[in-house]
């Protein structure tokens, strides 16, 4: 049954159907092309994030997997584009904090997908389901001249989400969804830059 369900084909399924399908989830990944040794010469001047107005947003909590480009309910209701923009900027900046070279660079980031768990999934989805589906492009430019150093490349920063009791236990320890996302974005960025362990991975799971 693995090939018949796309990344969001479980949209609208009930709890019982999700439980049945939990063992045959779709393929997800954290993926990037490491920048190599050139990053040793860089010092981060800033991260510019673009969240295109064309990306759709959903606040739906009647289904487990809303059909939209941006699903983010890990902060109080507000400007979701601004919230996910800050998340990307803060997570990527944290991951690049070890850059201490002489060449000042800026990262230009364009969001493609930011699909986190809605409250329905976070609270009630079956154990072993739930995915943070985060995709963006990142370009490295010289901070002074604007010259492109690394052309825009695709980054996939997917990771499993916790639901139900596991999510509640994490929150009881003071770890929010925002903390989870920031940590994964930072680890992905550090791996991409060669500042930390290689964070690339593949997994199968219902969600996203």
N, C-alpha and C positions, 0 to 999 in steps of 0.2 A: 504493500500500500504506500510505499515511500514516494513514488513518482507522481502521484495524482493530486497532491496538495501543494499549492504554491506558497509563497512566503506569507500571504494573508488569506489563503483559501479557507481558513477556519472562521472567517468573518461570519458572525451571526449564529454559529453553532451553540447549542445549549451545553450545560455543565456535563450531562451524561455523555454526549457525543465527544466532548473534549477529553473526558476521562478515557474513553475507548481509544481515542487517537493518540494519546500521550506517548505511546511507544513508537510512533511512526512519524516523527516530526520532520520539518523541512531542514535544509542545510543552511547553516549560518557561519560566519567567520569574523575574525579580526585579521585584517590583511593590509599590507603596505609593502612598498619597495624601499628598503633601507637606503638612506641618503649616502652612507659611506663615510669615509674619513674627512670629507670636506667640512662636515659639521664641526670639527674640532676648532676651526678658525672663526666660528660664528659667535656673536653675542646678540641675544634677542632684544630688539628695540620695541617690538609690539606685535599684537595679533589683530588683524582686521578681519572681521567676520561679516559676511553677507548672507542674509536669509531672504531669498527671493520672495517677492509678493505673490508669485504664482503657486507657491507651496500651500496646499490645503491644510486646514486645522480642524481637529475634532475634539469636542468635549463630551462625546457620547459615552454614557455609562449603562446603556441598555444591552450592549454586546461585549464580549471579552476582547475582541480585536477590532476597534473602529477602523474604517477604511479612510485613511488620510495620511498625508505626508508628515504632519506634526501631531503627535499625541503626547502631551506633557501635562501631568496633573500633580507633579511632585512639589509644586509651590502653590501658594494661594492663587485663586483665579486672577488673571491679569493679562498683560500683553505677552502672549506665548512666544511670539517671534523674538521679543527682547529678552525673555527669560532663557530661551535656548541659545541665543547669541552669547549671553554672558556665560552660560555653562561651557560652551565651546571655547570661548576666549580664556576663561579661568583654568579649565582643564588642560588645554594645550600649553598655556603659559607655565603652569606648574610642572608639566612634563619636560619643558625646555629649560628649567631653572638651572641645570648644570652647564649650560653653554657659557664659556668664559673666554672665548677667543677675542680677536681684535676687530673683525669685520662685523659691523652692525647690520643686522638683517631684520626684515619684517616677514611675517607669515600672512598670506592672503588666503582666507578660508571661505569657501562657499558651501553652504549646507545643501544637501540633497534630500536626506530623510532623517527625521528625529522621532522615532516611534517608540515611546516608552510604554510602561504598563499604565492603563487607566485604573481608576479606583475599583471597578468591578473585578478586573483581573487581579489586582494587588491583594484584594481582600478575600476573593472567593474562588479563583481558578484552581484547578487540581494541582496537587504537588507535582513538581517535575515539568511544569509548563511555564511559559512566560519568557519573553525575549526583549531585550533592548536592541532595536535595529537603528543604528546610527551610521550614516554615510555622508561623506563630504569630500571635497577636493581641497588640496593645500598647495600653495605656490610659495616659493622662497624668493624674495627680492632684496637687492641691496637697499638698505634704509636711506642712503643719501641720494643715489642716482636713480633708483627704481628699476635698475637693470635686473632682468630675470636670472637668477642663479640656478634654481631648480624649477622646471616647468610644472604646471599644475598636475598633480597626480591624485588618483582616487585612493581614499582611505576608507576601509570598512572597520567599524569599531563596535561590532555586535558583541553582546555578552548575555548569559542567562540571567533572568530576573527571578527574584524570590516572591512567592505568593503565600497567602493564607497564614498559617502559624509561623512559618519560617520568616515571612516578612514582618510579622508582629514582633517576633523575638529580636530581629535586627533593630527595629525601631525602638524597642525597649532599652536597647544598649545605646541609644542616641545616634544611630546611623541611619540617615535619611536616604531617600532615593537620590537626592542631589549629591550626597556624599558618594554613593555608589558610582554614579555617572562620572563625577569629577575624578575619582580614583582610576576608573578604567580609561578615560581620555588621557590622563596624565601618564599612565603606564604604556599606553599605545604610542603616545608621542615620544616618550623616552626610548622605547624600543626602536621606533622609526629613526630616531637621531643617533642611536648607538650609545645612549647615556644610561641605559638599563637593560634588563633581560629582554630578549626577543619575545614580544607579546602576541605573535601571530598564532592563531589556532583555528580549528574547525570544530563544529558541534552540530548535532541534530536535536531539534526541540520544537514543540508546538508553541507558537506565539508570534509576536511581531506584526 
